[in-house]
Amino acid sequence: MDIDVDLSRICALIIDDSRYARSFIKTALQSFGIRSVAEACDGPAGLEILGSHPIHLVIVDHDMSPMNGIDFTRYLRSGDLVPCVDVAVIMVSGESAKDVVVAARNAGVNEFLVKPMSTESLYRRVRSVLLNPKAFVRTPTFVGPDRRTLSRPPAGVPERRTAPPLPKPPPIIAAPGAPPRPGTLVSNEPVTPPKPAPTERTSRRKFRPGEVIFREGDRGDVAYVVENGRVAICKAVEGRNVVLGHIKANGVFGEMALIDDEPRMASAVAADETVCLVIPMAALKAQIGKTPDLVILVLETLLHDIRKMGSELGQVRAALEKKRQST
């Protein structure tokens, strides 16, 4: 993918009730060169951010509660709650039905993108709305970017336009290879390629018996697959280290913190001489990015339950061990 425009001064806002979806989009935007990215978990929170921060681009999910993406766009374009009624809006949706797309267009979105999406398709939409903005229409029945796809009617269709076409606004960013125009946000300087994304390549690590692989409460940035050896999963309960279980060859551990962005729920210690395949966060999220949001939601719910059960299991085993020692 060729990043041919400078997006470094763009301020973007992601509105999605899925934490993972926000993380995926944010990572993609940052790889395009966008440095300032705000996040909101629902429409009202997004409107609050728009009312207090300068935003050039909004990426909003269609299916949210209590305010879905279409209602959010209508509130935005009405101008009753925020002053930036003409901000560019890209709607993402797991639904591609014609009535959903038409409803989004009639609410005033600039672009519509169907999930699961690739970073390349997202970049094309971002580039389009910032480099080629449509004329902004304000009428009693519609406020938003011009819904016409042609500047003149198709052959055989009478012209219904009663006024000259609206002037096209200047691009928000400078076009590659063209002199900058008044109103553009950035100058037409050579684009510095963004830093490459974190490596997605896996690696191998050896651990000595008793060596701590990670500790409970650490931030998770890699997952592990045991190739040889054995790993003990331990949890601190009332100042004591309780073993919850062991991971043997072909077993996976440490992946939960990468999916739900929560701290490590337990510690991992090599019980024997152990070799692990190390999977970085970027590699795992690249694969999960192809998974529908509903599956991600179910997965996050299951992980929440597993964390709760892990805590309860640790307390039970600590109580049993204490009772065993007292008898």
VOSE-687003 format. One record per residue (C-alpha): residue in one letter; x, y, z. Coordinates in steps of 0.001 Angstrom, whole numbers. Example, Ala and Ser with C-alpha at 12.3 -4.5 7.8 and 13.67 -1.06 7.14 Angstrom:
2
+--------+---------+---------+---------+
: residu :       x :       y :       z :
+--------+---------+---------+---------+
:      a :   12300 :   -4500 :    7800 :
:      s :   13670 :   -1060 :    7140 :
+--------+---------+---------+---------+
// end
This chain:
327
+--------+---------+---------+---------+
: residu :       x :       y :       z :
+--------+---------+---------+---------+
:      m :       0 :       0 :       0 :
:      d :    1452 :    3348 :   -1094 :
:      i :     917 :    6196 :    1406 :
:      d :    1231 :    9177 :    -961 :
:      v :    -313 :   12000 :    1120 :
:      d :     711 :   13640 :    4389 :
:      l :   -1878 :   12925 :    7092 :
:      s :     275 :   13888 :   10068 :
:      r :   -1821 :   16961 :   10984 :
:      i :   -5178 :   15221 :   10699 :
:      c :   -7167 :   14694 :   13916 :
:      a :   -9413 :   11638 :   13722 :
:      l :  -12190 :   10322 :   15960 :
:      i :  -13199 :    6640 :   16120 :
:      i :  -16669 :    5840 :   17510 :
:      d :  -17350 :    2142 :   18076 :
:      d :  -18698 :     153 :   21008 :
:      s :  -16203 :   -2635 :   20318 :
:      r :  -12877 :   -1971 :   22015 :
:      y :  -11089 :   -4290 :   19630 :
:      a :  -12606 :   -2606 :   16548 :
:      r :  -11405 :     764 :   17847 :
:      s :   -7937 :    -662 :   18440 :
:      f :   -7777 :   -2129 :   14933 :
:      i :   -8881 :    1123 :   13244 :
:      k :   -6583 :    3240 :   15412 :
:      t :   -3589 :    1089 :   14518 :
:      a :   -4485 :    1407 :   10831 :
:      l :   -4859 :    5205 :   11011 :
:      q :   -1534 :    5551 :   12776 :
:      s :     108 :    3433 :   10072 :
:      f :   -1250 :    5977 :    7535 :
:      g :     620 :    8732 :    9404 :
:      i :   -2277 :   10166 :   11455 :
:      r :    -824 :   11098 :   14847 :
:      s :   -3894 :   12352 :   16735 :
:      v :   -6640 :    9738 :   17176 :
:      a :   -9447 :   10097 :   19752 :
:      e :  -11806 :    7276 :   20723 :
:      a :  -15417 :    7080 :   21934 :
:      c :  -17434 :    3994 :   22857 :
:      d :  -20815 :    5417 :   21776 :
:      g :  -22482 :    8261 :   19870 :
:      p :  -23131 :   10643 :   22800 :
:      a :  -19476 :   10380 :   23906 :
:      g :  -18422 :   11063 :   20317 :
:      l :  -20576 :   14189 :   20115 :
:      e :  -19039 :   15398 :   23371 :
:      i :  -15531 :   15036 :   21927 :
:      l :  -16577 :   16836 :   18725 :
:      g :  -17886 :   19714 :   20823 :
:      s :  -14564 :   20259 :   22570 :
:      h :  -11812 :   19104 :   20195 :
:      p :  -10892 :   19978 :   16591 :
:      i :  -11660 :   16889 :   14492 :
:      h :  -11173 :   16530 :   10721 :
:      l :  -12345 :   12936 :   10260 :
:      v :  -14906 :   10725 :   12030 :
:      i :  -15079 :    6949 :   11592 :
:      v :  -18313 :    5689 :   13142 :
:      d :  -19787 :    2208 :   13446 :
:      h :  -23313 :    1631 :   12163 :
:      d :  -24546 :    -827 :   14788 :
:      m :  -24219 :     770 :   18241 :
:      s :  -26424 :    1311 :   21270 :
:      p :  -28100 :    3464 :   22558 :
:      m :  -27390 :    5692 :   19517 :
:      n :  -26519 :    3961 :   16258 :
:      g :  -24233 :    5442 :   13636 :
:      i :  -27048 :    6784 :   11465 :
:      d :  -28687 :    8648 :   14367 :
:      f :  -25264 :    9978 :   15382 :
:      t :  -24720 :   11353 :   11870 :
:      r :  -28163 :   12983 :   11851 :
:      y :  -27457 :   14709 :   15173 :
:      l :  -24058 :   15810 :   13893 :
:      r :  -25402 :   17237 :   10634 :
:      s :  -28286 :   19025 :   12385 :
:      g :  -25843 :   21406 :   14086 :
:      d :  -27924 :   21425 :   17267 :
:      l :  -25271 :   19766 :   19440 :
:      v :  -21914 :   20530 :   17800 :
:      p :  -20730 :   23309 :   15479 :
:      c :  -18636 :   21145 :   13120 :
:      v :  -21554 :   19957 :   10985 :
:      d :  -19420 :   19529 :    7848 :
:      v :  -16756 :   17204 :    9296 :
:      a :  -15997 :   14183 :    7076 :
:      v :  -17762 :   10999 :    8228 :
:      i :  -16914 :    7444 :    7182 :
:      m :  -19413 :    4820 :    8367 :
:      v :  -18326 :    1201 :    8826 :
:      s :  -20895 :   -1571 :    9024 :
:      g :  -21214 :   -5328 :    9075 :
:      e :  -24353 :   -4922 :    6962 :
:      s :  -24223 :   -4219 :    3244 :
:      a :  -27958 :   -4219 :    2471 :
:      k :  -29057 :   -1463 :      95 :
:      d :  -31485 :      81 :    2596 :
:      v :  -28678 :     438 :    5180 :
:      v :  -26371 :    2125 :    2661 :
:      v :  -29161 :    4462 :    1468 :
:      a :  -30107 :    5352 :    5051 :
:      a :  -26469 :    6177 :    5818 :
:      r :  -26171 :    8326 :    2693 :
:      n :  -29402 :   10146 :    3517 :
:      a :  -28162 :   10792 :    7064 :
:      g :  -25142 :   12587 :    5599 :
:      v :  -22140 :   10237 :    5631 :
:      n :  -19326 :   10856 :    3168 :
:      e :  -18283 :    7230 :    2663 :
:      f :  -19585 :    3774 :    3609 :
:      l :  -17286 :     815 :    4269 :
:      v :  -18391 :   -2787 :    4831 :
:      k :  -16752 :   -4984 :    7469 :
:      p :  -14543 :   -6928 :    7598 :
:      m :  -12351 :   -4242 :    6086 :
:      s :   -8719 :   -4177 :    5106 :
:      t :   -6311 :   -1375 :    5934 :
:      e :   -6010 :    -679 :    2205 :
:      s :   -9768 :    -177 :    1733 :
:      l :   -9865 :    2073 :    4810 :
:      y :   -6946 :    4127 :    3484 :
:      r :   -8707 :    4635 :     138 :
:      r :  -11811 :    5997 :    1907 :
:      v :   -9771 :    8247 :    4213 :
:      r :   -7740 :    9585 :    1308 :
:      s :  -10870 :   10209 :    -765 :
:      v :  -12831 :   12209 :    1826 :
:      l :   -9820 :   14365 :    2730 :
:      l :   -8394 :   14887 :    -752 :
:      n :  -11640 :   15125 :   -2748 :
:      p :  -14324 :   16536 :    -436 :
:      k :  -17806 :   16874 :   -1903 :
:      a :  -19786 :   20083 :   -1934 :
:      f :  -21717 :   20487 :    1316 :
:      v :  -25497 :   20815 :     922 :
:      r :  -27759 :   22659 :    3375 :
:      t :  -31493 :   22415 :    2684 :
:      p :  -34589 :   22084 :    4900 :
:      t :  -34685 :   18324 :    4208 :
:      f :  -31003 :   17378 :    3933 :
:      v :  -27684 :   18542 :    5378 :
:      g :  -24537 :   16761 :    4313 :
:      p :  -22167 :   16071 :    1431 :
:      d :  -23704 :   16218 :   -2051 :
:      r :  -25356 :   12873 :   -2756 :
:      r :  -25074 :   13265 :   -6526 :
:      t :  -22576 :   10973 :   -8188 :
:      l :  -22686 :   12944 :  -11463 :
:      s :  -22422 :   16677 :  -12063 :
:      r :  -25087 :   16440 :  -14763 :
:      p :  -28077 :   14128 :  -15262 :
:      p :  -27651 :   10885 :  -17194 :
:      a :  -28685 :   10776 :  -20841 :
:      g :  -32460 :   10931 :  -21259 :
:      v :  -33088 :   12335 :  -17735 :
:      p :  -34268 :   15965 :  -17551 :
:      e :  -32194 :   18451 :  -15564 :
:      r :  -33891 :   19240 :  -12248 :
:      r :  -31247 :   21599 :  -10970 :
:      t :  -32635 :   25098 :  -10484 :
:      a :  -29412 :   26734 :   -9311 :
:      p :  -25752 :   26526 :  -10352 :
:      p :  -23769 :   23616 :   -8888 :
:      l :  -22308 :   24264 :   -5462 :
:      p :  -18602 :   25091 :   -5525 :
:      k :  -16313 :   22245 :   -4612 :
:      p :  -14524 :   22912 :   -1323 :
:      p :  -10717 :   22872 :   -1159 :
:      p :   -9094 :   19592 :    -158 :
:      i :   -8300 :   19173 :    3521 :
:      i :   -4902 :   17734 :    2623 :
:      a :   -2577 :   18596 :    -244 :
:      a :   -2648 :   16418 :   -3341 :
:      p :     569 :   14565 :   -4168 :
:      g :    2578 :   16375 :   -6832 :
:      a :     255 :   19404 :   -6977 :
:      p :     813 :   22942 :   -5645 :
:      p :    -954 :   23570 :   -2322 :
:      r :   -4300 :   25379 :   -2496 :
:      p :   -5676 :   27902 :      19 :
:      g :   -7583 :   26119 :    2764 :
:      t :   -5557 :   22920 :    2743 :
:      l :   -4485 :   21724 :    6156 :
:      v :   -1011 :   20552 :    5231 :
:      s :    1689 :   21730 :    2842 :
:      n :    2674 :   19776 :    -216 :
:      e :    5985 :   18594 :    1127 :
:      p :    7428 :   15191 :     300 :
:      v :    5738 :   12522 :    2351 :
:      t :    7906 :   10828 :    4929 :
:      p :    6971 :    7166 :    4929 :
:      p :    5465 :    6191 :    8280 :
:      k :    7456 :    3962 :   10541 :
:      p :    6778 :     321 :    9833 :
:      a :    4200 :   -1324 :   12026 :
:      p :    5432 :   -3500 :   14886 :
:      t :    6905 :   -6701 :   13575 :
:      e :    4431 :   -9462 :   12852 :
:      r :    7094 :  -12157 :   12717 :
:      t :    7116 :  -14888 :   15310 :
:      s :   10248 :  -16018 :   17127 :
:      r :   11392 :  -18689 :   19571 :
:      r :   12617 :  -18383 :   23148 :
:      k :   14146 :  -20823 :   25569 :
:      f :   13377 :  -20685 :   29293 :
:      r :   15235 :  -22345 :   32131 :
:      p :   13338 :  -24251 :   34849 :
:      g :   11933 :  -21710 :   37320 :
:      e :   12379 :  -18754 :   34942 :
:      v :    9455 :  -16304 :   34996 :
:      i :    7997 :  -15790 :   31513 :
:      f :    5619 :  -13033 :   32617 :
:      r :    4077 :  -11870 :   35879 :
:      e :     495 :  -11375 :   36983 :
:      g :    -564 :   -7774 :   36322 :
:      d :    1948 :   -7199 :   33495 :
:      r :     783 :   -5661 :   30236 :
:      g :     416 :   -8329 :   27575 :
:      d :    2148 :   -7730 :   24248 :
:      v :    2932 :  -11296 :   23137 :
:      a :    1359 :  -14748 :   23353 :
:      y :    3164 :  -18083 :   23572 :
:      v :    2866 :  -21604 :   22188 :
:      v :    4741 :  -24342 :   24053 :
:      e :    6873 :  -26381 :   21653 :
:      n :    8801 :  -28377 :   24249 :
:      g :    8639 :  -28479 :   28011 :
:      r :    6010 :  -27368 :   30509 :
:      v :    4798 :  -24018 :   31863 :
:      a :    3114 :  -23475 :   35242 :
:      i :     320 :  -20881 :   35428 :
:      c :     334 :  -19351 :   38922 :
:      k :   -1817 :  -16810 :   40737 :
:      a :   -1109 :  -14860 :   43925 :
:      v :   -3831 :  -15463 :   46530 :
:      e :   -3529 :  -13961 :   50030 :
:      g :     221 :  -13622 :   49616 :
:      r :     682 :  -17195 :   48443 :
:      n :    1591 :  -18444 :   44963 :
:      v :   -1082 :  -20923 :   43832 :
:      v :    -584 :  -23112 :   40743 :
:      l :   -3729 :  -23122 :   38601 :
:      g :   -2430 :  -25628 :   36072 :
:      h :     288 :  -26522 :   33580 :
:      i :     598 :  -25841 :   29847 :
:      k :    2259 :  -28657 :   27907 :
:      a :    3458 :  -29070 :   24309 :
:      n :    1227 :  -27354 :   21701 :
:      g :    -605 :  -25462 :   24447 :
:      v :   -1216 :  -21706 :   24083 :
:      f :    -970 :  -19194 :   26928 :
:      g :    -797 :  -15418 :   27332 :
:      e :   -3259 :  -14749 :   24508 :
:      m :   -6070 :  -13367 :   26678 :
:      a :   -4315 :  -10080 :   27481 :
:      l :   -3769 :   -9469 :   23761 :
:      i :   -7443 :   -9885 :   22917 :
:      d :   -9184 :   -7990 :   25729 :
:      d :   -6364 :   -5506 :   26556 :
:      e :   -6514 :   -6424 :   30246 :
:      p :   -3415 :   -7073 :   32431 :
:      r :   -2112 :  -10616 :   32768 :
:      m :   -4499 :  -12563 :   35017 :
:      a :   -1747 :  -14892 :   36268 :
:      s :    1987 :  -15480 :   36123 :
:      a :    3700 :  -17973 :   33821 :
:      v :    6803 :  -19842 :   35009 :
:      a :    8802 :  -22473 :   33139 :
:      a :    8393 :  -25717 :   35084 :
:      d :   10973 :  -27557 :   32949 :
:      e :   13470 :  -26636 :   30242 :
:      t :   11004 :  -25038 :   27856 :
:      v :   10966 :  -23722 :   24280 :
:      c :    8101 :  -21407 :   23273 :
:      l :    6985 :  -19902 :   19994 :
:      v :    6451 :  -16171 :   20656 :
:      i :    3527 :  -14532 :   18812 :
:      p :    3599 :  -10697 :   18839 :
:      m :     432 :   -8660 :   19295 :
:      a :     537 :   -7305 :   15722 :
:      a :     454 :  -10819 :   14258 :
:      l :   -2464 :  -11927 :   16438 :
:      k :   -4510 :   -8772 :   15822 :
:      a :   -3922 :   -9013 :   12077 :
:      q :   -5684 :  -12382 :   12160 :
:      i :   -8418 :  -11316 :   14582 :
:      g :   -9070 :   -8286 :   12367 :
:      k :  -10681 :  -10674 :    9879 :
:      t :  -13144 :  -11876 :   12527 :
:      p :  -16695 :  -10406 :   12634 :
:      d :  -17459 :   -8096 :   15565 :
:      l :  -20129 :  -10467 :   16914 :
:      v :  -17540 :  -13228 :   17321 :
:      i :  -15167 :  -10772 :   19013 :
:      l :  -17947 :   -9721 :   21402 :
:      v :  -18642 :  -13370 :   22322 :
:      l :  -14920 :  -13989 :   22753 :
:      e :  -14470 :  -10966 :   25047 :
:      t :  -17448 :  -12165 :   27139 :
:      l :  -15918 :  -15633 :   27467 :
:      l :  -12547 :  -14163 :   28457 :
:      h :  -14240 :  -12079 :   31156 :
:      d :  -15825 :  -15251 :   32546 :
:      i :  -12522 :  -17152 :   32343 :
:      r :  -10736 :  -14410 :   34292 :
:      k :  -13443 :  -14538 :   36965 :
:      m :  -13252 :  -18336 :   37189 :
:      g :   -9449 :  -18192 :   37348 :
:      s :   -9639 :  -15900 :   40360 :
:      e :  -12195 :  -18145 :   42061 :
:      l :  -10138 :  -21262 :   41280 :
:      g :   -7080 :  -19661 :   42845 :
:      q :   -8993 :  -18900 :   46041 :
:      v :  -10384 :  -22449 :   46231 :
:      r :   -6985 :  -24050 :   45723 :
:      a :   -5402 :  -21719 :   48281 :
:      a :   -8079 :  -22695 :   50800 :
:      l :   -7567 :  -26407 :   50102 :
:      e :   -3799 :  -26079 :   50464 :
:      k :   -4191 :  -24184 :   53750 :
:      k :   -6574 :  -26858 :   55065 :
:      r :   -4225 :  -29648 :   53987 :
:      q :   -1308 :  -28053 :   55841 :
:      s :   -3349 :  -27621 :   59020 :
:      t :   -4306 :  -31292 :   59220 :
+--------+---------+---------+---------+
// end
